[in-house]
Amino acid sequence: MIRFFFKCSILISVLLFGILIGMQQVGVQMDHMKGTEGNKALEWKVDDKGAVEAEVLGKQITSHDIEEKQKQLEDVEAFNLFSKLGSLLSSLIKDILTLFMEIIGTILTKILYFLFS
């Protein structure tokens, strides 16, 4: 019986080790397919003046670019129909549940008052 457990634990250890090696190889091969095996996907630097420079998959992005895009988004002021519908639906559900809980609370209060008075 002890030999059986020993053989099973060795077999499980070998299989677990094989799975870990396989996961590592999949990660390496995915990086190779993307073309990012030598460099990281995201790198950033902060210089002495405090300006931030980032590199995403080899493309340079500065803090000036980010501020420019933020200004463009503020200028567009796009109306998102799904966002508006989602907020209306969530407020409707919240109001319905609040009303439902108030009704249940009132009924329970009256029942308890009737039983203990």
N, C-alpha and C positions, 0 to 999 in steps of 0.2 A: 504494500500500500504506500509506503514511504517512497519507494522507487517510482511508483506511478506519479505521485505528486511532484517529485523531483524532475521527472521527464516532462511533465506538463508545464511546470514553471520554466524550464529551459526553452521549451517550444514557444511558449507565450513571449518570453523575453526576446527570442530571435525574431519572431514575427513583429513585435513592437519596434524593435530596432530597424527592421526592414521597412516598416511604414514610415518611420522618421527619416530614413535615408531617401525614400521615395518622395516625400514631401519636399525635402531640400532640393532634390533634382528637378522637381516640377517648378519650383520657384526660380531656379537658375535658368531653365529652359524658357520660361515665360519672359524673363528679362531679356534673354537672347532673341526671342521672337519680336519683342517690342523695339529692340535696338538700344536698350538702355543698360546693357550688361556692365559697362565700364563706369557709368556715371549714375548719380542718384537722380531720382525723379524731381526732387525739390531741394534747392540749395539757396541760402540767403546770406547776405553780408551786410553789416552795419559799419559805415565808415566813421571817421572822427567827427564829422559834422552832424551825424545822427541820421543821415539819409539811408534808407533801406533799399538794397538792390536784391531782387530775387531772380532765380533762374528755374523755370519750370520746363522740364524736358528739353533743355537747351535753348529756350527762348527767354531773352532778358526782359524783366519787368521791373520798373522803378516805382517809387512811391508817387512820382509825378503822374505816371500812367494811371495809377489807381485813383488818384484824385480827379483826373480828367474824366474817367469813366463814371465816377460817382456824380459829377456835375451833369454829364449827359443823361444819366438815369433820372436825376431830379428835374431836368428840363423836359423830358418826355412825359412824365407823370401819367404813365399808361394806366388804363382802367382794366383791372383783372376781374372778369366776370365770375370765374370760379372762386376766387378769393372772397368776393363780396357775397356770393351765394353760400359759401361755407360759413362765413361769419353770421349771416342771417339764420341759417339752419341751426348753428350751435346756440345762438341766443334764444331761438324758439324752443329748442329742446330743454334748455336750462329753465326757461320760464314755465314750461309745462311740468317739469319735474318738481320745481319749487311749489307750484300750485298743488300738485298731487301730494307732496309731503305735508303741506299745510292742512289739506283736507283730512289726511290720515291722522295727523296730530290732533286735530279738532275732534274727530270721532273717538279716538282713544281717550282723550281727556274727558269727554262726556260719558263714555263707558266706565272709566275709573271713578268719576265723580258719582255716577249712579250706583256702582257696586259698594263704594266705601262711605256713602252718606246715609 
